[in-house]
Amino acid sequence: MERVRTAKKRTSNSYRSGLEEQIAEQLDTLKVPFRYETETIRYTRPAKLHRYTPDFILTKKDGRPMYIESKGRFLTSDKQKSILVKEQFPEIDLRFVFSNSKQRISKKSKTTYAMWCHKHGFKYADKFIPKEWIKEVMSCS
C-alpha cells in the first residue's frame, strides 16, 4: 500500500465540518495524539486510480493506524469508496463516526447508515469516538 504524506497544520478553522472539529476537540481533551488528513490512500476504481484521505488517523498500541471518517451525510460515492478501499486493503482499520447512524441511506430505503456498516463489516459510532476505541490507542496508566 502506498501512502502519500502531506504536512498540514491544524487551526480551529481547518476542519471541513463541525463534526470533525467536535471529534478533534474530544481527542485533544483526552490528550489522544492524532493526525488530521495527513495520509492519502491510493485505491483503484475500475480502470482509474483514485485517492482517499481519511479524516483522522490514530495510532493503536500495536503501532497500526486506525482511520476514522466522520460523516454527516453518507453519499453513495462515500459508500462505494469505502467498500473499494476495504476490498483493496483489507488490513486497513476504517471506522465511521456519524452525526446520526439511524439516518436512512436514501429516502426510498429502509437501510440506515448503521445497517450498512453492519452489512459491510465497518465499526461505527454516533457523534463521538467511543471510549473503547480510545482505549485501543492510549497506553494504560
For each residue, the residues with C-beta under 8 A, 3 or more apart:
1: 41 89 91 92
2: 42
3: 39 40 41
4: 39 40 42 51
5: 38 39 40
6: 37 38 39 40
7: 38
8: 14 36 37 38
9: 14
10: 14 24 36
11: 14
12: 21
13:
14: 8 9 10 11 36
15: 18 20 21 24 36
16: 20 55
17: 20 21 70 72
18: 15 21 22
19: 22 23 70 71 72 97 99 127
20: 15 16 17 23 24 36 55 56 70
21: 12 15 17 18 24 25
22: 18 19 25 26 127 128
23: 19 20 26 27 55 56 68 70 97 128 129
24: 10 15 20 21 27 28 34 36 56
25: 21 22 28 29
26: 22 23 29 30 128 129
27: 23 24 30 32 34 56 58 129
28: 24 25 31 32
29: 25 26
30: 26 27 134 138
31: 28
32: 27 28 58 134 137 138
33: 58 59
34: 24 27 56 57 58
35: 38 39 56 57
36: 8 10 14 15 20 24 55 56 57
37: 6 8 53 54 55
38: 5 6 7 8 35 57
39: 3 4 5 6 35 53 54 57 65
40: 3 4 5 6 51 52 53
41: 1 3 51 52 53 54 85 89 92
42: 2 4 49 50 51 52
43: 49 50 51 52 81 84 85 88 89
44: 48 49 50 84 88
45: 48 49 50 80 84
46:
47:
48: 44 45
49: 42 43 44 45
50: 42 43 44 45 81
51: 4 40 41 42 43
52: 40 41 42 43 81 85
53: 37 39 40 41
54: 37 39 41 57 67 68 69 94
55: 16 20 23 36 37 68 69 70
56: 20 23 24 27 34 35 36 67 68 69 70
57: 34 35 36 38 39 54 65 66 67 68
58: 27 32 33 34 65 66 68 133 136 137
59: 33 63 64 65 66 137
60: 63 64 65 66 93 136 137
61: 136 137 138 139
62:
63: 59 60
64: 59 60 91 93
65: 39 57 58 59 60 92 93
66: 57 58 59 60 93 95 133 136 137
67: 54 56 57 92 93 94 95
68: 23 54 55 56 57 58 95 96 97 129 133
69: 54 55 56 78 82 94 95 96 97
70: 17 19 20 23 55 56 96 97 98
71: 19 74 78 96 97 98 99 113
72: 17 19 98 99
73:
74: 71 78 79 96 98 103 105 113 116
75: 78 79
76: 79 80
77: 80 81
78: 69 71 74 75 81 82
79: 74 75 76 82 83 105 116
80: 45 76 77 83 84
81: 43 50 52 77 78 84 85
82: 69 78 79 85 86 94 96 120 122
83: 79 80 86 87 120
84: 43 44 45 80 81 87 88
85: 41 43 52 81 82 88 89 92 94
86: 82 83 89 90 92 94 120 121 122
87: 83 84 90
88: 43 44 84 85
89: 1 41 43 85 86 92
90: 86 87
91: 1 64
92: 1 41 65 67 85 86 89
93: 60 64 65 66 67
94: 54 67 69 82 85 86 122
95: 66 67 68 69 122 123 124 125 133
96: 68 69 70 71 74 82 101 113 117 122 123 124 125
97: 19 23 68 69 70 71 124 125 126 127 128 129
98: 70 71 72 74 101 103 113 114 124 125 126 127
99: 19 71 72 103 126 127
100: 103 113 126
101: 96 98 112 113 114 117 124 125 126
102: 112 113 114
103: 74 98 99 100 112 113
104: 107 109 110 111 112
105: 74 79 109 111 112 113 116
106: 109
107: 104
108:
109: 104 105 106
110: 104
111: 104 105 115 116 119
112: 101 102 103 104 105 115 116
113: 71 74 96 98 100 101 102 103 105 116 117 124
114: 98 101 102 117 118 124
115: 111 112 118 119
116: 74 79 105 111 112 113 119 120
117: 96 101 113 114 120 121 122 123 124
118: 114 115 121
119: 111 115 116
120: 82 83 86 116 117
121: 86 117 118
122: 82 86 94 95 96 117
123: 95 96 117 133
124: 95 96 97 98 101 113 114 117
125: 95 96 97 98 101 128 129 130 133
126: 97 98 99 100 101
127: 19 22 97 98 99
128: 22 23 26 97 125
129: 23 26 27 68 97 125 133 134
130: 125 133 134
131: 134 135
132: 135 136
133: 58 66 68 95 123 125 129 130 136 137
134: 30 32 129 130 131 137 138
135: 131 132 138
136: 58 60 61 66 132 133
137: 32 58 59 60 61 66 133 134
138: 30 32 61 134 135
139: 61
140:
141:
